[in-house]
Amino acid sequence: MFARPSQDASTVPMRRNDLGRCQSLRTVSVVSRCMAWGTSLCIAVLASVVPRIAGAAPASSPYLFVWAMESKHPDAPLSMSELMSPNLATWRRTLGLGKDFLAVFDIQQGASFGKLVTMLPVGEAAMAHHTNYAEPPNDVLYANDWLASRTYVFDLHHPVHPRLLRQLGSVGAYGYPHSFVYLANGNTLATFQYSGGYNHAAGGLVEFDPHGRVVRAASAAVPGHANIRPYSLAVAASLDRVVTGSADMMGAQVSHVAQVWRLSDLKLIKTMVLPQPPGGWIDDEPADSSEPRVLADGKTVLVPTFHCGLFLVRNLATDSPTLQHVYDFGYRICEVPLVAGDFLVETMQSGHAVVSLDVRDPEHPHEVSRILLPPDEYPHWLALEPDGDRLAITGYGALSTHLRFATINRRTGALRLEPASIDFTRAWPDGWQGSAIPHGAVFSNP
């Protein structure tokens, strides 16, 4: 959800590729010694050592893709009228916007860490916003300029030479796309917030084939729930289900539901009202479900809200799913989550924090770790290295022009803030001098 609420030295620990080489040498040493002990003993030793070595050295991502926009005045104050009903010309002038662009950064350990490899400018910026949450297996990335109701599709097969494949606008009555998920069949499923124009009525889901053609679309509109605005989505493919949150990007109205769909044909199965938690709610009632996530089992879905509640979808495989309140993060503005093994990690914008929960028992999550950012940093976006332990964080305040890194221990859920960061105030290759605002960030596939 949009909200408006430096230059650091870049150092990171030994990269896993270097660690892997050390461990390979260690393996050779163990093998050469144990062969002298006899076959049976050697097999026993290797069985205990090699799995630990292999499991400790996952491949790392060499690049980070960042979706951003040029801005001369990234901290310019915006009035409530500009936020609720933005006029594009006024909005662009106030923020001093230039182009939307995809940047590729080298994030390998060494002198080149944080180096801008390339920059691909595209259209006139309004609000560079969400991308896929991870690089899809087909290396095709969707990225939206939400306020311009425009989607850019990039080919990342050659990460140092990204290509713009195509642009997408509205699909029939559906506009203002927000989130994108790659499907096992090679298609991409997207949420569209509105139909009939800016904040006019509920949007829906649209499925695109690998060539960008519309496969199917379905409306999220339900009588009695005028404020439905599809936000993000989680796909539980093994159950043939999709779960979507509902919240207006600009906060123009409040929604009190989440929705369940059938993946195979996008039939809307159930509109679930967010229930009151036991003992009541600090606000009037639960509202603005945001970014549903599928847990490691591929079947369990948790639904956070922007007001920091967390709900579990019960009976997802049936035609009568419901929501159960299972946790309150304790803050009042929470943003993008991700799943890292047995842990749900979420940005706490109002708390300047990132928190990890142990969700092995999804009815009883509990916090295992948190990191606190400086008080002028408001985290929003969170990305996870696909086979590694690094996190990328973007947001607002001082994070409007910086990207931070953290790590997660995938066994314990422990979080650690890293000293490394990337500064988006610089001379850019296209001639832009000054700041840019990063938003969606995605680690490259190893």
C-alpha positions, 0 to 999 in steps of 0.5 A: 500500500502506498504511504509517505510517512546516506551513503553507507559503506558496503561490506558483506560476509564471505559469499557462499561461492567462496565458502563452497570452494573451501568446503569442496577442498575439505571434502577432497581432504576427507575423501582422500583420508577415509579411503585409506581406512577401508571402504565400510568406514569411509562410506560411514564417514562420508554419509555423515559429512557430505550432506552437511557440506552440501546443505551448507553451501547453497548457490547465491544470486549474483544480481538484484533486479530493482524496479524504480523511478527517477524522482527529483523530489522523493520526499515532497509532501503530498496532500490528502487530495493528491493521495486519494484522487491523484492528478497524474500531471500534478503528481509527476510535477510534485515528485519531479518524476522522470522515467520508470526503469529496471536496474540490475546490480551486482551483489556478489562479494567483493569490490563490485558489490552494489555496482550498477550493471545496467539500467533499462528506462521505459515509460514516463513514471507515475508510481513504480510499484510491485513486480513478481515477488521472485524471479519466475522460472521462465525469467520473465518479470512483470512490473507495474506502474500502478498509478499509470495503470501500466504493466511492463514485461521484461525478459531476464534470460540474460540478466546483464542485458534485460529486454522489454518484451511488451507493455500492458494496459487495461484488460477490458474494464479491468485496470490498475494491476497490482501483484503478479504470480507465475503459475506452473503452466507458464502463465501469469496471474495478476490482481487488478484493483479496479474496473471501470476506471480509477477507484470506480468499482471492484476489479478482479483477476486476469490470467496471461499466457507466456505471450501476454495474451489474456487466457481468462478474467474474473470479477471480484465484485460481490453484492454487499461488499462495495469496497472490494479491491483485489490487492495481492494473491497466493496460489495453492496449486495443489488445492486448485485455489487462489487467495486474494487480499482486498485493500485500496492502494490509496486508502480511499476506503476500507475493505473487510474481506479476503477472497478464495477462487478456483485456480483452474477457471477463476471461479470465485468460491467465497468472500470471507469476512475478517472475523473479530479476534478474541477480546476485540480489536484495537481498531473498530474492526479487522480491515484491509487484508493485504498479502496472502502467503502459502506456507512451506506445505503448499496448502496452508495460507496465512492472510495478513492485514495492513493493520497488522492482524494475521488470519489463517484460512481454514478448509481452503480445499472446500467450498466453505473456507473461513478465516481464523485470527491467529496473531497480532504483530502489535504495530498498526501498519504492516506491509509485505511478507515472505515465507522462508521455510518454517518462518513468515517474515514481514515488514512492520512499517510503523515499527521500523522493524522486520519480524520473523514468526515461527509458523510450523503451528499456523494456529499459534505463530510466535515471534522468533526474531526482529530487527529494528531499522533507524527511526527515519526508515519505514520498510515496505518491500521484502525479497528473499534470495531463492536458494540463499539467506539474504533479504532485500528491503525497500520502503519510505522515509530514508528508504525512499532512496536506499535499499537495505540488506538483511539475512535470515537463518533458515533453521532458526528464523534469526534475522540480522541487519547487514551493513551493506546498502545501495544508494539510489542517488547518483549519476544514472547512465541515461543522463538522470542526475540525482535520486530515484525511488526503488520499490520492487526488488527481486534476486536473480535465480542462481 
